[in-house]
Structures are given as C-alpha cells and as structure tokens.
C-alpha cells in the first residue's frame, strides 16, 4: 500500500514561506518573484480556501503572504472585506494589525 505524504502544518508552512519571501523582498522588492514562490503562494491560498493574489513584484508577494497570515488568524481579508477600520490601541486587533505593517522602501 502506498503511503501518502503528510502535509506540513499550514501555520509552519506559512511561516517558512513568509520568511523566504521577506528575504527576497528585502534583497530586491521590485524584482519579479520566482515561479516556485508564486506557485507556493497559490497552494497556501488554496489550503486556506481563498483566492491568491497575482503578484508582479517581491513586495506584492510579501503583501500576499501577510494577507494569508491575516486569513489564517481569522482576521478580515482586506481584499474581500475592504481595508480595516480604525483599531483601539492595546487591543488584540491592534496587535494583529501592527504585525502586518511593512515599511515602504525609500525612493532616494
């Protein structure tokens, strides 16, 4: 009988994916992401039962990874539910929102 490969925990896989994407986005945010990373993003989105983004740059792929983190945590999907509204500082929602802040690269 053939043994079926066990899928890794989605949380662990999402963390590994995000770490790799963050590394690529820091190295060159405007570069087109590699095919392997885009495919991995699609597979993770499917596991979370949502539609993937179609990133053109490493920065957009990182934003997509952060979106998947929000969905996995049960937070609103900014693409489906619109941008989040104001959040009271010191609440769990504020902590979750502050985790997903990505500073913009300077244009100097």
C-alpha positions in Angstrom: 0.0 0.0 0.0 1.4 3.4 -1.0 1.9 5.8 1.9 0.5 9.3 1.4 2.9 12.1 2.2 1.7 14.1 5.1 1.3 17.8 4.5 3.1 20.1 6.9 1.1 22.2 9.4 -0.3 25.2 7.4 1.0 27.6 10.1 4.5 26.3 9.9 4.4 26.3 6.1 3.1 29.8 6.1 5.9 31.0 8.4 8.6 29.3 6.2 7.1 30.8 3.0 6.9 34.3 4.6 10.5 34.1 5.8 11.7 33.3 2.3 9.5 35.9 0.7 10.6 38.5 3.2 14.3 37.7 2.4 13.6 38.1 -1.4 11.6 41.4 -0.8 14.4 42.9 1.2 17.0 41.9 -1.4 15.1 43.3 -4.4 11.5 44.5 -3.8 10.8 45.4 -7.4 12.0 42.1 -8.9 9.5 39.7 -10.4 9.1 36.8 -7.9 10.3 33.3 -8.9 7.8 30.9 -10.3 8.3 28.5 -7.4 7.3 31.1 -4.8 4.3 32.2 -6.9 3.2 28.5 -7.1 3.8 28.0 -3.4 1.6 31.1 -2.7 -1.2 29.6 -4.7 -1.0 26.3 -2.9 -1.1 28.0 0.5 -4.1 30.2 -0.6 -5.9 27.0 -1.7 -5.2 25.4 1.7 -6.7 28.4 3.4 -9.6 28.3 1.0 -9.1 31.8 -0.5 -8.0 33.1 -3.9 -4.4 34.1 -4.3 -3.1 37.4 -5.3 -1.2 37.7 -8.6 2.0 39.4 -7.5 4.1 41.2 -10.1 7.0 42.0 -7.6 8.5 40.5 -4.5 6.9 43.3 -2.4 3.5 42.3 -3.7 4.2 38.7 -2.9 5.1 39.7 0.6 1.9 41.6 0.9 0.1 38.5 -0.3 1.9 36.4 2.4 0.8 38.9 5.1 -2.8 38.7 3.8 -2.6 34.9 4.1 -1.4 35.3 7.7 -4.4 37.5 8.5 -6.8 34.9 6.9 -5.2 32.1 8.9 -5.6 34.1 12.1 -9.3 34.6 11.4 -8.9 38.3 10.7 -10.8 40.1 7.9 -9.5 39.6 4.4 -8.6 43.1 3.2 -9.2 42.1 -0.5 -12.6 40.7 0.2 -13.8 42.9 3.2 -12.1 46.2 2.3 -9.4 47.9 4.3 -9.7 47.6 8.1 -11.1 50.5 10.0 -9.5 52.2 13.0 -8.5 50.0 15.8 -8.2 50.9 19.5 -4.5 50.8 20.7 -3.8 48.0 23.1 -6.4 45.6 21.8 -5.7 42.2 20.2 -6.9 43.7 16.9 -4.2 46.4 17.2 -1.5 43.8 17.9 -2.6 41.8 14.8 -2.7 44.9 12.7 0.7 46.1 13.8 2.2 42.7 12.9 1.3 43.3 9.3 2.9 46.7 8.8 5.6 46.7 6.1 7.7 49.8 5.8 7.9 51.2 2.3 11.3 51.4 0.7 12.7 54.9 0.4 12.7 56.4 -3.0 16.1 58.1 -2.8 
